[in-house]
Amino acid sequence: MKLVILAGGYGTRLGERTSIIPKPMIEIGGKPVLWHIMKIYSAYGIENFIICLGYKGDVIKDYFSNYNSKNNDFTVNLGDLSIKFHNEHDEKAWRVTLVDTGLNTLKGGRVKRIEKHLDDEINLLTYGDGVADININEVIKFHKEVGKIITLTGVHPPARFGELVADGDTLKSFEEKAQTSQGLINGGFMVFNKELLNYLTVDEDCDLEAGVFEQLASEGKIAVYRHQGLWACMDHERDVKYLNNLWKNNKAFWKVW
């Protein structure tokens, strides 16, 4: 089972920060939020990642291609350029596939473009900016039990996000960026069957939320896993400060590893 991470967007709400690096590379406690997301999944045995790149994807490629030097102390012998590392990181089992899915491609097109990298019938999908104290195994178990094409994780967010309108465990409508009344939005942490790929195209304008999710919801083919714990995303400057303060004060609720 693999995790697909959508990490290609512009992140325009973060202003100057994302003029230099893509949003998933903005740091919490000295590590990219992308790393924190991967650590959440890794804690539940998910260590095979596919990252959908777009805007400033070379920054993410550089981070992982130089992972050892960026995360360990080392000595370089300038005679033969050999490197001796003085400590080790805990991510040796990770397998990270980095795929350029286009600068302006919407989310559905990005997922379709990595189809050849998916081996299993069931895979995972999330955004490159959200963290939660979520039990990934429980979400997978729920998805298998309800038997829908895709399971979204409903979280309780600020009212500025869109709303998932659910009837029991089945999504009835997807209302993007509406004022919430039921109190649930799609927080990422999704599980999907490969059948989802049949609804997607490689076209740049193929989205997930607008169009595909709306269609699947109307057909009763989306389930909602209700996460009653904590969730946050790095969407604005205030989120960067909030998440870093939690980490600094040992209150990072998403640190399940």
C-alpha positions as CSV (number, residue, x, y, z in Angstrom):
1,M,0.0,0.0,0.0
2,K,1.4,3.4,-1.0
3,L,0.7,7.0,0.1
4,V,0.2,9.6,-2.7
5,I,0.9,13.1,-1.5
6,L,-0.3,16.1,-3.4
7,A,2.5,18.6,-3.2
8,G,2.4,20.6,-6.4
9,G,0.2,23.6,-5.6
10,Y,1.3,27.2,-5.4
11,G,0.4,27.9,-1.7
12,T,-0.3,31.6,-2.5
13,R,-1.9,32.4,0.9
14,L,1.6,32.1,2.5
15,G,3.0,35.0,0.4
16,E,6.8,35.4,0.5
17,R,7.5,32.0,2.0
18,T,6.2,30.2,-1.1
19,S,8.1,32.5,-3.5
20,I,11.2,30.6,-2.4
21,I,10.0,27.1,-1.5
22,P,6.8,25.1,-2.1
23,K,4.3,25.0,0.8
24,P,5.0,21.4,1.7
25,M,8.6,22.4,2.5
26,I,7.7,25.1,5.0
27,E,9.2,23.9,8.3
28,I,7.8,22.9,11.6
29,G,10.6,22.6,14.2
30,G,13.2,22.5,11.5
31,K,11.6,19.8,9.4
32,P,9.3,20.3,6.4
33,V,5.6,19.8,7.0
34,L,5.8,17.2,4.3
35,W,8.2,15.2,6.5
36,H,5.8,15.5,9.4
37,I,3.0,14.0,7.3
38,M,5.2,11.2,6.2
39,K,6.2,10.4,9.7
40,I,2.6,10.1,10.7
41,Y,2.0,7.5,8.1
42,S,5.3,5.8,8.8
43,A,4.3,5.3,12.4
44,Y,1.5,3.0,11.0
45,G,3.8,1.0,8.7
46,I,3.2,3.1,5.5
47,E,6.7,3.7,4.1
48,N,6.2,3.8,0.4
49,F,5.5,7.3,-0.8
50,I,4.6,8.9,-4.2
51,I,4.9,12.7,-4.1
52,C,3.1,14.6,-6.9
53,L,5.3,17.5,-7.7
54,G,4.5,20.8,-9.5
55,Y,5.4,24.3,-8.3
56,K,9.1,24.4,-7.3
57,G,9.2,20.6,-7.3
58,D,13.0,20.7,-7.7
59,V,13.2,21.9,-4.0
60,I,11.5,18.7,-2.9
61,K,13.7,16.6,-5.2
62,D,16.8,18.2,-3.8
63,Y,15.7,17.6,-0.2
64,F,15.2,13.8,-0.7
65,S,18.1,13.3,-3.0
66,N,20.4,14.8,-0.3
67,Y,18.4,13.4,2.6
68,N,21.4,12.0,4.5
69,S,23.5,15.2,4.4
70,K,20.5,17.3,5.3
71,N,19.6,15.2,8.3
72,N,22.9,14.0,9.7
73,D,26.2,15.5,10.8
74,F,29.1,14.5,8.6
75,T,32.8,15.0,7.6
76,V,33.9,15.5,4.0
77,N,37.3,14.4,2.9
78,L,38.1,17.1,0.3
79,G,40.8,14.9,-1.2
80,D,38.6,12.2,-2.5
81,L,35.2,13.8,-1.6
82,S,34.3,10.8,0.6
83,I,31.7,11.5,3.3
84,K,31.6,10.0,6.8
85,F,28.2,10.4,8.6
86,H,28.3,10.7,12.4
87,N,24.7,9.9,13.1
88,E,21.8,8.1,11.5
89,H,18.2,9.1,10.8
90,D,15.2,6.8,11.4
91,E,13.8,6.8,7.8
92,K,16.0,4.1,6.2
93,A,12.9,2.0,5.2
94,W,11.3,4.9,3.3
95,R,10.9,4.6,-0.5
96,V,10.1,7.9,-2.0
97,T,9.0,8.3,-5.6
98,L,9.1,11.9,-6.9
99,V,7.0,12.5,-10.0
100,D,6.7,15.8,-11.9
101,T,2.9,16.0,-12.5
102,G,2.9,19.4,-14.1
103,L,3.1,23.0,-13.0
104,N,-0.6,23.9,-13.4
105,T,-2.2,20.5,-13.1
106,L,-5.2,20.2,-10.8
107,K,-5.4,17.4,-8.2
108,G,-7.3,14.8,-10.2
109,G,-4.8,15.1,-13.1
110,R,-1.9,14.7,-10.7
111,V,-3.3,11.5,-9.3
112,K,-4.0,10.1,-12.7
113,R,-0.5,10.9,-13.8
114,I,1.1,8.7,-11.1
115,E,-1.2,5.7,-11.9
116,K,1.6,3.5,-13.2
117,H,3.3,3.7,-9.8
118,L,0.4,2.2,-7.9
119,D,0.6,-1.6,-7.4
120,D,-2.1,-2.4,-4.9
121,E,-5.9,-2.2,-5.3
122,I,-6.1,0.1,-2.2
123,N,-3.9,3.1,-1.7
124,L,-3.8,6.3,0.4
125,L,-4.0,9.9,-0.6
126,T,-3.4,13.1,1.3
127,Y,-2.6,16.8,0.9
128,G,0.9,18.2,1.5
129,D,-0.1,20.6,4.3
130,G,-2.3,18.9,6.9
131,V,-1.4,17.1,10.1
132,A,-3.6,15.2,12.6
133,D,-3.5,12.8,15.6
134,I,-5.2,10.2,13.4
135,N,-5.0,6.4,13.5
136,I,-4.2,5.5,9.9
137,N,-4.9,1.8,10.5
138,E,-8.4,2.7,11.6
139,V,-9.1,4.7,8.5
140,I,-8.0,1.8,6.3
141,K,-10.1,-0.6,8.3
142,F,-13.1,1.6,8.0
143,H,-12.6,2.0,4.2
144,K,-12.5,-1.8,3.7
145,E,-15.6,-2.2,5.8
146,V,-17.8,0.4,4.1
147,G,-16.9,-0.7,0.6
148,K,-16.9,2.7,-1.2
149,I,-14.5,3.8,-3.9
150,I,-12.9,6.4,-1.7
151,T,-13.0,7.4,2.0
152,L,-12.5,11.0,3.0
153,T,-11.5,11.9,6.5
154,G,-14.0,14.5,8.0
155,V,-12.4,16.8,10.5
156,H,-13.5,19.8,12.5
157,P,-11.9,22.9,11.1
158,P,-12.2,26.7,11.1
159,A,-15.4,27.7,9.2
160,R,-13.4,29.1,6.3
161,F,-13.1,25.6,4.7
162,G,-15.6,23.7,2.6
163,E,-18.1,21.3,4.0
164,L,-18.8,17.5,3.7
165,V,-22.5,16.8,4.0
166,A,-22.8,13.2,5.2
167,D,-25.7,10.8,5.8
168,G,-24.2,8.3,8.2
169,D,-21.0,7.1,6.6
170,T,-21.9,8.0,3.1
171,L,-21.1,11.4,1.5
172,K,-24.2,13.0,0.0
173,S,-22.7,16.2,-1.3
174,F,-19.4,18.0,-1.5
175,E,-19.7,21.8,-1.0
176,E,-16.4,23.5,-1.5
177,K,-15.6,26.4,0.7
178,A,-19.1,26.8,2.1
179,Q,-19.8,28.1,5.6
180,T,-19.9,25.0,7.8
181,S,-23.1,23.9,9.6
182,Q,-22.4,20.3,10.2
183,G,-18.8,21.0,11.2
184,L,-16.9,18.6,8.9
185,I,-14.5,19.2,6.0
186,N,-12.2,17.0,4.0
187,G,-9.0,17.0,6.0
188,G,-7.1,14.7,3.6
189,F,-6.0,11.3,5.0
190,M,-8.0,9.5,2.3
191,V,-8.1,5.9,1.2
192,F,-9.1,5.0,-2.3
193,N,-9.6,2.0,-4.6
194,K,-7.9,2.0,-8.0
195,E,-11.3,2.3,-9.5
196,L,-11.1,6.0,-8.7
197,L,-8.6,6.3,-11.5
198,N,-11.4,5.5,-14.0
199,Y,-13.0,8.8,-13.1
200,L,-9.8,10.8,-13.7
201,T,-7.9,12.0,-16.7
202,V,-4.4,13.3,-17.2
203,D,-5.7,16.7,-18.4
204,E,-4.5,19.7,-16.4
205,D,-8.0,20.8,-15.6
206,C,-9.1,17.5,-14.0
207,D,-9.8,18.3,-10.4
208,L,-10.9,16.1,-7.5
209,E,-13.1,18.2,-5.3
210,A,-14.9,20.1,-8.1
211,G,-16.3,17.5,-10.5
212,V,-15.1,14.0,-9.5
213,F,-16.0,14.1,-5.8
214,E,-19.3,15.8,-6.6
215,Q,-20.2,13.1,-9.0
216,L,-19.1,10.2,-6.7
217,A,-21.0,11.8,-3.8
218,S,-24.2,12.0,-5.9
219,E,-23.7,8.3,-6.7
220,G,-23.2,7.4,-3.0
221,K,-19.7,6.1,-3.6
222,I,-17.7,8.2,-1.1
223,A,-17.5,7.3,2.6
224,V,-16.7,9.7,5.5
225,Y,-14.4,8.6,8.3
226,R,-15.2,11.0,11.2
227,H,-12.0,12.0,13.0
228,Q,-12.9,13.3,16.4
229,G,-9.3,14.2,17.3
230,L,-7.2,17.2,16.4
231,W,-6.3,18.5,12.9
232,A,-4.6,21.5,11.4
233,C,-3.2,22.6,8.1
234,M,-0.5,25.1,7.1
235,D,-2.6,27.5,5.0
236,H,-1.7,30.9,6.4
237,E,1.2,32.6,8.2
238,R,-0.7,32.2,11.5
239,D,-0.8,28.5,10.9
240,V,3.0,28.4,10.6
241,K,3.4,30.2,13.9
242,Y,0.7,28.0,15.6
243,L,2.2,24.7,14.5
244,N,5.8,25.8,15.4
245,N,4.7,26.9,18.8
246,L,3.1,23.6,19.5
247,W,6.2,21.8,18.4
248,K,8.5,24.0,20.5
249,N,6.4,23.5,23.6
250,N,6.1,19.7,23.1
251,K,2.4,19.9,22.4
252,A,2.5,18.7,18.8
253,F,-0.7,16.6,18.8
254,W,0.2,14.9,15.4
255,K,3.5,13.5,16.7
256,V,2.4,9.9,16.9
257,W,5.9,8.5,16.2
